[in-house]
Amino acid sequence: MPKLHECTVADLCPTQITVGMIEVRDKRKHLAQLGHHARRDYLEAHPIPAVFGPAGALYITDHHHLARALWEAGIASGLFLVEADFTALHPRAFWVEMDARHWVHPIDAEGRRYGVDALPKHVKGDGARVEVLAPSRRAFAQGASS
């Protein structure tokens, strides 16, 4: 059963390459208009789905717009609904499982698929692109860090 956690936004690992900045801007403005208690209520009603991955890292699986908006608004922490704990998995097995559950999307705005090393390392979007990979799971898993 998913469990609600509070976590520092700076510690989040995205699972998609692109994010729509218009929606991020709109969410950031909405968050800025809320007082502290109203913002907490909003975040409780809209927790960001996530999983624990190798080394205990928290990977967000959806609501990347909200995560980015929190970071841009300078809001230090958010609420996350942890859907699974994959801390025991080797990184390659982790990424294969994430792909099988459709919880990772290393696809750019033009529809090109990349290896997971192309994912941003932080919600601010500081990842580097790597070569385009075939959409097979084998190629996908080979792009995973060891």
Secondary structure, DSSP 8 states (H G I E B T S, - for coil): --EEEEEEGGGEE-SBS---HHHHHHHHHHHHHS-HHHHHHHHHHS-EEEEE-GGG-EEE-S-HHHHHHHHHTT--EEEEEEEEE-TTS-HHHHHHHHHHTT--B-B-TTS-BB-GGGS-SSTT-------B--SSHHHHHHTS--
